[in-house]
Each structure stands twice: as structure tokens, then as C-alpha cells.
Amino acid sequence: MNKRWQVTSIQILVCTVLATMTLACSCSLRPPESTAHPGDYHPAWSPDGRQIAYTSVRGGEQTIRIVNVDEAGQDEGDDSTYITDGADPTWSPNGSQIAFQHEGDLYRIDADGSNRTRLTRDSGWNQAPAWSPDGQNIAFVSGRDHEGSEDVYEVHNSEVYIMDTDGRDSSRLTVSQTKNRTPAWSPDGQWIAYYSSDGPNEAVIHVLNLADAQADPENSSVSLTDGAAYDQEPVWSPDGQWIAFASNRQGPADGNVNHGAIYVMASDGSEVRRITTSDLWASQPAWSPDGQWLAFSIKGEDDLGDITIMKLDGSELRCLTCVAE
């Protein structure tokens, strides 16, 4: 494995300050000799809690890989398993399949890497799939209804949609003048959280009621944050009481991802608290099925990402895609 960070065991001990939820203190992180493996992102915990699927960028290509949580990062070998080319993995509720995006279309594949099936074939760019808790639908983001929609991150408008897991019967859930991104289901399947951004300096987290959005997509969402910072990538806790998200609200609201941290708030937007404390960029949180852990991607000054897990109290910090020496 081409490791991005070289961290001594003493540094890891220093970095894991349990009482203060510290991620990285004054750790000295340096890039590896090789740059063939520039980053790991978008972790997704399997329903049984044993594995994490994630996006890995190796040699310039985006791939989906899986690691076993209990085994990863324990030795010098590559603990991950290649599944397919693509990005943005999301597990089916029974853990048998993974949905993902590849070059602007959505696919699903068996968790062992077999039976890859294409789900979308429209002209718009589709990404950020999220499997519904009942296994019947996939929410996603697309620019398909807007001109120049070759890439969601290049068009001015992108919307949240829902479709059957075979790609049929898609419908639009939002109508806005912003970029809407990263839909995430509530555990009961009645709500979808997402974030919207109209520029580099602010982003707002919203929730929409699925039934209301299907009836009236123009007036179905409620804002949970006020846009004073770049709040993004919301994800519900397994009990539905909390939403984890990434934000730069602890620093200047300039859209600089290097100031990002992981936060948790109540599902109504109250009781916001910061979970990670670090000079490094932390983003893309994912809850463990038991609600006791968060997985996320963390970047060093070299701008390279690694998948890291940590308990909500700040304890048992562990990098799954880097190795302690």
C-alpha cells in the first residue's frame, strides 16, 4: 500500500487525547515517497459494522475499495479489497450490494465485485447515491434538468432526486437556484438531509420530508443551519436523533476545506457540538450502525486523504488506510 501519512506510535498516542476529542494535535505529518495513491474519501459503513467501503484515488483513477474495520491499519500490507472503478459508495440495507457513481452515471454492484449494473443513462451528471432504509429506492444528486449539466460541480443548479433501485421511476425532490448535494436518509425513511451551496463561502444543511417533496418539491425543505459557514455532508445517526456534518465554522468562512471539522447536531438543528479538533481537514462523516463511532476522511497539509474512525467521545482514534511506524 502506498501510504500517505507516516505517523509514529508516539504521535498516535499524543493525537488521541480522549478527554478533549483531539484528532491531531501537533502531529508532524509528511507525504510519502510515492504519490501514486493520493487519497481515500467518502467512507460508508456496512450494515453489520464490519467493513467500510470508500472511494480511493490511485494512479489518477477513482475506485471503490473495502476494508475490514477490525483488521485495517494494523500492518504494512494493503488491507483493502478492490471492488470496482467508481466513487461515492453506499450500501444496500442488507449489505449485499453497493451503489456508486462512475463517470456521471449511477451503478450498483454485488459487494463481492460481481454483477455490475448501470442504473442511469441520461445526459446529466449523476452522483452521491444514498440507499433508502427499506431498500426500495436510491436518492441521488443530478444536474439533468439544467443546461450544461455535464458535471454537478460545474453547473449552477443541481437537484435531489429519487429512483427505484433498478434505475426506473425517477422523480425530482428539490427545485432551487443552488447546487444541492449529498442526500442522506433518516433511519425511518421519511426524511432526507442534504446541503445546498450558492458559492464558495457558505453552504446550508436542509431536511425535506419525502412525502411532502413528492407532492410539492418547491416547498418541502427546512433549513437546519443558517449559512454563516460552509456546513456540508449531513448524515443521520442510526437512532435518528442526531446529524453529523462537516463544516469550517470554527475558522474563517472562506470555503477553505483545510479548516474543516466534524460536528454533530440534534436532528432539529439544535445542540451543535464539535467532534474533531484538528488543524487538518476532516470531512464526509459516516456513522457506524451502532451509533458509537464516526468514520471520516482526514487530510494533511499535503492534501492527501485517509479514512479514519473515532468514537464519539474522542477515544480510539484509528486510521484505516495509513500505517503507524
Steps between C-alpha positions, in 0.01 A plus 500: 500500500625847418454674831427869517592574858788369702405530865697357792327308776592780740330751270186289488497488881537877514236546233240292683418734784184342629367767726533778246397304191827592333573362157844622417644742749845604381566181305770532237367340185700479182423366153633160399768439240239390248202707388330215313229478765386858560196445717213305655159660545123448546491220759182293528453254786351159416171419675669235718772747604784273393610675181535847353473570129668815375622691195872461434697701247794293377703592196246765408205256494205494739423154636274345762690302763399322822690454826419282800470738793660268757800420282580813301804710584656235722795411275698612197293310242215629289197399706245622245319307227430649159131479404458708184583830331285783634433727798241593767413150630180430695397160638164335452327446838567125492866552413488293183549785250669837459372789289751753368570748222746464216565768240166668559272196513373292789560127535448222748721198558507199729723555802744239368552703181277294271189589300570866428180660368455846352199691638499838320544587133396863473711794382537657845773433753373276784678434831480461880259204511339413835310174548168530684460313832229273354723411204243611243646830379821692439522875555763685298609836362482597133524800271284323239230768494742789454700610201868418487457218750806296405630531856300574816787707636518718188133584444328770703204281594480139608208327666416205723317212332370159595468185288434130533806283556482382139524860375134535405236750610726790597344814641633836607482600868644853493456809284750773579748751365797336675713188489341232715730215606552179705150378592479282813197306624360508850480149652119495470519590129271801538761775473802583285775736613720677245697819465479786252762748389476809285867592517835418660436673833183348639295183496179417682372165628135423431259216565198414288207277574481241225120496469482881493783524246334253267182708516663846481878506444514880504381537862606189687834572668593652837839660567691373803800734472514869419767526229748688717756228419553220251288223662495189284466122467228430760435141609244367751590296807350149508245604765394806300572739786818659364656622178876502448643745247820670388553874535759776502299696760788482747715710262455770236195441282700506180413157361852379583471125553824505697303649789239222506391304808228248589201620700184339638165670553155388606275411209315831544823701462554570870776387739786539253830371631838449342632143499848535347764753599780523249694722264431237235197482272235248613194433287249245370383350831330159514337344808568146610181287518511501881530880510815490713757587233554742214707428193628795298770608259781710639754697297846619593686802371601292198130495400485119512206324662474196728204315650495536878262377770438636847250455782269792568679571827827548313651169602647217294604712205634274226600554140388212277695591187829618648758317709671590825875438499 
